[in-house]
Amino acid sequence: MHKTLEKIFGWCYPLFRKMGLGDTIAAYSSLIINIIILAFLAYWIYIIFRMILVTAMVIVARRTKTRFDDLLVSNKTAKYIAHLIPLLFIYKSVPVILDAYVYWETVFGKLVGIYIILLSLWIVRTIFNALRDHLKQIPKYSDKPIDSYIQVVMIVLWMIGIFVIISELFNVKPNTLFATFGAISAIIILIFRDTILGFVASVQVSLNDMVRIGDWITFDKFGADGDVIEINLATVKVRNFDNTTTTIPTYSMISDSFRNWRGMLNSDGRRIKRYVNIKTKSIRFLDEAELEKMKKIQLLTSYIEERQREINKFNDAHDIDKSIPINGRNMTNFGLFRKYITQYLQNHPALNKDMLLLCRQLQPTQYGIPLEIYTFTSDKRFENYEYIMADIFDHIFAAVGYFDLEIFELPSEGKKAFDN
């Protein structure tokens, strides 16, 4: 190839000398003409190879079933490779054109060599981008932090590229360069602290399957509540339900606490865990007349009748004085209300009866006695879940009065003033 380049660029100087031009004028004139020829040839080499490579890749992409080659086309990999070929031609031609100019030959040779290294890294980057997009389309890898791994590989390649560029610029041996790098490693670790922490965190997040792309997470520290849309080396991006985006440092996923709702979404139901406070003073025993009235509530009819028989049998057997309601066994309005809510939940069509379902009494507080509903909806979609929960508590609030119970409410300022 060297002889071919000499034929292309070596004819100007002898020709100008034969024409009677001086040595200096002939040298500079031939240099200018050779540069023009080099630029012309490099341009047409680029045009020809770009047309060949791009056309060939498009044809291959259309004829194959895989999406990877289509992504190579969209990431313009062939176009960048077409840039590389004329650069290699220029790199080989510079020593021939600048043979008489040792200093400039060294300078331009190094500059072209550096550009080739950078362009090669850029080509590798486009290939990795295409690979990333291809893997994300595969269900098996769609929820994996592919961006993190590609970023780590690219950081390593860029560091190697920087080493090669430095050794090329200053004629430093690689062994000496790596020794120097080891000496300043503490500073480098300090500079790339977040990157190193992010890489370690992304590996742990992936291995422990802590979070995936598409997971709904809640991270109170960063105000995040929504779906994970991206996991990369430094950050995790969350699209909140108000369509804002929250960026979370990746290492915070292992150093801080957050809530991942994936388990709920993969389960058979979504939990309802909410309570109402019942006024303690409104709880009392029920007499026979009140129980007869309560029997009209269809969900309680058979239960009241059965309980009445059991209670009457017990009281008669123990000769209980029922002139005072506290004696013996009795039914309370609160107990019947709890039973009614349990029956109501068991008959509700939107609840999953195969999961835990209960209406329980919690520890009394200064606000009354909390009556908690603990159950699971069959429909886990956010808007439907909220509707079902509201529907249940609408019924509870409306049903309280039928049992002569009261829900605790803090008195308003106006009522306080009036009472005083």
TORVO-325662 format. One record per residue (C-alpha): x, y, z. Coordinates in steps of 0.2 Angstrom, whole numbers, padded with zeros to 4 digits, always signed. Layout:
<atoms>
XYZ;...
</atoms>
This chain:
<atoms>
+0000+0000+0000;+0014+0012+0003;+0020+0010-0015;+0003+0014-0021;+0002+0030-0010;+0019+0035-0016;+0012+0034-0034;-0003+0044-0030;+0006+0058-0020;+0024+0057-0026;+0022+0064-0044;+0020+0082-0040;+0037+0087-0033;+0047+0080-0047;+0036+0088-0060;+0037+0105-0052;+0056+0103-0052;+0057+0099-0070;+0046+0114-0074;+0060+0124-0066;+0052+0129-0049;+0064+0131-0034;+0065+0118-0021;+0055+0127-0008;+0041+0132-0020;+0040+0115-0028;+0039+0107-0010;+0025+0118-0004;+0015+0117-0021;+0016+0098-0021;+0011+0098-0003;-0005+0109-0006;-0010+0099-0021;-0007+0082-0012;-0018+0089+0002;-0032+0093-0010;-0030+0076-0018;-0031+0068-0001;-0046+0077+0004;-0055+0073-0013;-0051+0055-0012;-0056+0054+0007;-0072+0062+0003;-0076+0050-0011;-0071+0035-0001;-0083+0041+0012;-0097+0043+0000;-0094+0026-0009;-0092+0016+0007;-0107+0025+0016;-0118+0020+0001;-0112+0002+0001;-0113-0001+0020;-0129+0008+0023;-0138+0000+0008;-0131-0017+0013;-0136-0015+0031;-0154-0009+0026;-0156-0024+0014;-0150-0036+0027;-0162-0028+0040;-0177-0030+0029;-0173-0048+0024;-0170-0055+0042;-0183-0058+0056;-0172-0051+0070;-0174-0033+0076;-0155-0031+0080;-0150-0026+0063;-0164-0014+0062;-0158-0006+0077;-0141-0005+0070;-0148+0005+0055;-0158+0017+0067;-0142+0020+0077;-0132+0024+0061;-0119+0012+0065;-0115+0009+0046;-0113+0028+0044;-0100+0030+0057;-0090+0015+0050;-0091+0024+0034;-0082+0038+0042;-0069+0027+0049;-0063+0020+0032;-0057+0037+0025;-0049+0041+0041;-0038+0025+0040;-0034+0030+0022;-0029+0048+0029;-0019+0040+0043;-0009+0029+0030;-0007+0044+0018;+0000+0057+0030;+0018+0049+0032;+0019+0049+0013;+0013+0067+0010;+0022+0075+0025;+0038+0064+0022;+0049+0080+0022;+0040+0088+0037;+0044+0077+0051;+0036+0088+0065;+0020+0090+0056;+0020+0072+0051;+0020+0068+0069;+0007+0081+0074;-0005+0076+0061;-0002+0058+0063;-0006+0059+0081;-0022+0069+0079;-0029+0057+0065;-0024+0043+0077;-0034+0050+0091;-0049+0054+0080;-0049+0036+0074;-0049+0030+0093;-0063+0041+0097;-0073+0036+0082;-0070+0018+0085;-0077+0020+0103;-0092+0029+0096;-0095+0015+0084;-0094+0003+0099;-0107+0014+0108;-0119+0013+0094;-0118-0006+0093;-0121-0007+0112;-0136+0005+0111;-0143-0006+0097;-0140-0021+0109;-0148-0012+0123;-0164-0008+0113;-0164-0026+0107;-0163-0034+0124;-0177-0022+0131;-0189-0029+0118;-0186-0046+0124;-0198-0050+0139;-0184-0060+0148;-0173-0044+0149;-0186-0030+0148;-0185-0027+0167;-0167-0029+0169;-0155-0013+0172;-0147-0016+0155;-0142+0003+0154;-0131+0001+0170;-0121-0014+0163;-0118-0005+0146;-0113+0011+0155;-0100+0001+0165;-0093-0007+0149;-0092+0010+0140;-0083+0018+0155;-0070+0004+0155;-0068+0006+0136;-0067+0025+0137;-0054+0023+0151;-0044+0012+0140;-0046+0024+0125;-0040+0038+0136;-0024+0028+0141;-0021+0024+0123;-0023+0043+0118;-0012+0049+0132;+0002+0036+0127;+0000+0041+0109;+0001+0060+0113;+0016+0059+0125;+0024+0043+0120;+0022+0036+0137;+0024+0017+0139;+0008+0008+0144;+0017+0001+0160;+0022+0018+0166;+0005+0025+0163;-0004+0011+0173;+0009+0014+0187;+0004+0032+0187;-0014+0028+0187;-0012+0017+0202;-0003+0031+0211;-0018+0043+0208;-0031+0029+0210;-0037+0037+0227;-0041+0053+0218;-0050+0044+0203;-0060+0034+0216;-0065+0050+0224;-0070+0058+0207;-0080+0042+0201;-0087+0039+0219;-0105+0040+0213;-0102+0030+0197;-0094+0016+0208;-0108+0016+0221;-0121+0016+0207;-0113+0001+0198;-0112-0009+0214;-0130-0004+0219;-0136-0008+0201;-0128-0026+0202;-0136-0029+0220;-0153-0022+0214;-0152-0034+0199;-0146-0049+0208;-0158-0047+0223;-0172-0043+0211;-0176-0027+0222;-0184-0017+0208;-0187-0019+0190;-0192-0008+0176;-0211-0006+0176;-0212-0009+0195;-0223+0003+0205;-0213+0010+0220;-0215+0022+0234;-0200+0031+0240;-0205+0044+0253;-0188+0052+0255;-0187+0057+0237;-0206+0060+0235;-0207+0046+0222;-0224+0037+0220;-0226+0029+0202;-0218+0017+0190;-0200+0014+0187;-0196+0019+0169;-0177+0018+0168;-0163+0010+0179;-0145+0016+0174;-0128+0017+0182;-0131+0033+0192;-0150+0035+0194;-0167+0026+0194;-0181+0036+0185;-0198+0035+0192;-0213+0042+0183;-0225+0048+0196;-0244+0046+0195;-0245+0065+0192;-0234+0063+0177;-0219+0071+0185;-0202+0062+0185;-0192+0059+0200;-0174+0054+0199;-0167+0043+0213;-0148+0039+0215;-0146+0020+0212;-0136+0017+0228;-0151+0024+0238;-0161+0009+0233;-0150-0002+0244;-0145+0011+0258;-0163+0018+0261;-0180+0010+0263;-0193+0011+0249;-0209+0001+0245;-0211-0010+0230;-0229-0014+0226;-0225-0028+0214;-0230-0041+0227;-0247-0034+0228;-0249-0033+0209;-0244-0051+0207;-0255-0057+0221;-0274-0061+0220;-0280-0045+0228;-0276-0028+0235;-0278-0025+0253;-0290-0013+0261;-0285-0009+0279;-0295+0006+0286;-0305+0009+0302;-0319+0021+0309;-0319+0027+0327;-0335+0022+0336;-0340+0033+0351;-0338+0023+0367;-0353+0030+0375;-0365+0024+0361;-0361+0006+0364;-0374-0003+0375;-0384-0019+0378;-0399-0023+0368;-0416-0028+0375;-0429-0040+0367;-0439-0027+0358;-0423-0020+0350;-0417-0037+0345;-0434-0040+0337;-0432-0024+0327;-0414-0029+0322;-0421-0046+0315;-0428-0036+0301;-0410-0033+0295;-0409-0049+0283;-0390-0052+0285;-0393-0053+0304;-0410-0062+0305;-0403-0080+0307;-0388-0075+0317;-0399-0066+0330;-0411-0080+0332;-0397-0093+0335;-0388-0082+0347;-0404-0078+0356;-0407-0097+0359;-0390-0099+0365;-0390-0084+0377;-0408-0089+0384;-0402-0107+0387;-0387-0101+0396;-0396-0088+0407;-0410-0100+0411;-0398-0114+0416;-0389-0102+0428;-0405-0094+0434;-0399-0076+0429;-0408-0061+0435;-0412-0052+0418;-0420-0037+0427;-0403-0029+0425;-0396-0031+0408;-0378-0033+0414;-0382-0049+0422;-0378-0065+0412;-0375-0065+0393;-0382-0052+0382;-0380-0045+0364;-0373-0027+0361;-0377-0015+0347;-0358-0014+0343;-0356-0033+0343;-0371-0035+0331;-0364-0021+0320;-0347-0030+0319;-0356-0046+0313;-0367-0036+0301;-0351-0028+0293;-0343-0046+0292;-0358-0053+0283;-0359-0038+0272;-0341-0040+0267;-0343-0058+0264;-0357-0055+0252;-0348-0040+0243;-0345-0046+0225;-0329-0036+0223;-0319-0044+0237;-0308-0059+0236;-0316-0072+0248;-0301-0083+0247;-0290-0071+0256;-0291-0064+0274;-0307-0055+0277;-0312-0048+0294;-0320-0034+0304;-0310-0032+0320;-0310-0021+0335;-0293-0012+0339;-0286-0004+0355;-0298+0009+0362;-0291+0027+0360;-0296+0045+0366;-0305+0045+0349;-0316+0030+0353;-0315+0012+0348;-0307+0009+0331;-0317-0003+0320;-0305-0009+0307;-0310-0017+0290;-0296-0029+0284;-0300-0037+0267;-0294-0038+0249;-0301-0032+0233;-0301-0044+0218;-0298-0029+0206;-0281-0021+0209;-0282-0007+0197;-0280+0010+0206;-0296+0019+0201;-0307+0003+0204;-0299-0001+0220;-0303+0017+0227;-0321+0015+0221;-0323-0002+0229;-0316+0005+0246;-0327+0021+0245;-0342+0010+0242;-0339-0001+0257;-0336+0014+0269;-0351+0023+0262;-0362+0009+0267;-0353+0008+0284;-0356+0026+0288;-0374+0025+0282;-0377+0009+0292;-0370+0015+0309;-0386+0024+0313;-0397+0008+0312;-0388+0001+0327;-0389+0017+0337;-0370+0019+0336;-0361+0035+0333;-0345+0039+0324;-0333+0050+0333;-0329+0067+0326;-0319+0081+0333;-0331+0096+0337;-0329+0111+0326;-0322+0127+0334;-0340+0135+0332;-0348+0121+0341;-0335+0122+0355;-0338+0141+0357;-0357+0138+0357;-0355+0124+0370;-0345+0136+0381;
</atoms>
